Amino acid sequence: MDLSTRFETLTTAHLADACLRAGLPVRCAPAATRAVVPGTRLLGPAVPARHVGSVDVFLEAFEQATAGGVLVVDNGGRLDESCVGDLVVLEARAAGLAGVVIWGLHRDTADIRAIGLPVFSLGSIPTGPLSLGPRVDGGAIVGTWRIGPADLVAGDDDGVVFLPRDRADELFTLAEGIRDTERRQAERIRAGEPLREQVRFSEFLAAREADPALTFRAHLRAVGGAIEE
């Protein structure tokens, strides 16, 4: 089963928890990064581009991109200009890309919604680029993270998370296990068994009395819980 199919029953939260379980950094786009159309989901390898005020950087990225990629646009998180509009999104769709993630703003919101390609950004503003700058190579920065072709991009209503492509299968397997455990826990709560009983919380409190260094996360691992990772 391919990753896109597996992602249909996962969330970015599951994948973020999988990174924790695997001992990897949890690399999320800034919290304000949201889909232009709520409910949008996105998965694909990163196609990075650092915006410098001109659309040619995106056209060049499309020339080199493979189908199913996600254009990841670095505009430094600027909130005074947009760097992606409807024509770029249309061209991304024509190039076979799966979507666009912007560390910055977009415009032409109504047209982007009509195009239907998933777009995530910090929001919108009417003005386009305000100035030209020198070309910068070396991937894209999103928040505090450097994103490149070796990364996989996943997005949903919780935001965007970046994963190392060479660990993707492992992380998806971990995420599926976390998902299944949480589903069982939810079913048991609905059936009348409180979560505190499921995770043997009273035992944790007693054990912590004896060992103040004991963390709840360590206790959860010991009893097979997954509510924190």
C-alpha angles and dihedrals in degrees: 000000000000124000094252091058092046091050090059089079097037135074133213086252090061090050093047090052089048089057089053091049090050093048093246128135113266101234109194129168112245112291094251091063106113140162117264086225113042113234093035117144126198138185131167147106116292120261101191125206129171110213117227100172100282133088094224091087089063094045089052090050090052090052090060100035126105122222114279096031125135119230106228109197122200112201094154093256090287116177098187099071141025120237102186128052138167096287093056090048091048090050091048089054091047089052090055097250120155096222150307133267117193129195088203138029137310133205136198088062097171092051092047090052089051092050090058099211111135111257125180122189145145090262140282141290130175098236122086126211112329100199145008123245137183118285113263124197130191109087127287132299116220112183103313096337131094109219125197143160090285089068132087119216122215125180139176139138091306093057136254131318128187121217133187106255093217090060097040098107091049092047093048090051090051090046091052090053091050091048092051093048092049092048091053090048091051092050091051092050090052089049090056104266108123118226089241089064093045093054093039091237095175088058089052092052091050093046091049090055088059094040114026090186092064111113126210089235091058089049091050091052090051094052097037099254123148107184095118102037 
